[in-house]
């Protein structure tokens, strides 16, 4: 662990201790996005159950749509958390 801190120092990377003022908003953002991700899972399962006898191509398209939505939510969450870390 110490060698990582030394490497960061050499590269000019600075760290700030996590304050309670940042912990709470970060927890809220993570909770919100975890809820959104869970909602996407439930919606996808529900859609798949309704379409069990549907065309396999249609099922694949539904799966693709839900995966895209999930792939957008995670980076969005990470950007918001990073902004809070930076104090923006």
Secondary structure, DSSP 4 states (H G I P E B T S, - for coil): -HHHHHHHHHHT----PPPHHHHHHHHHHHHHHHHHHHHHHHHHHHHHHHTTTS-HHHHHHHHHHHHHHHHHHHHHHHHHHHHHHHT-
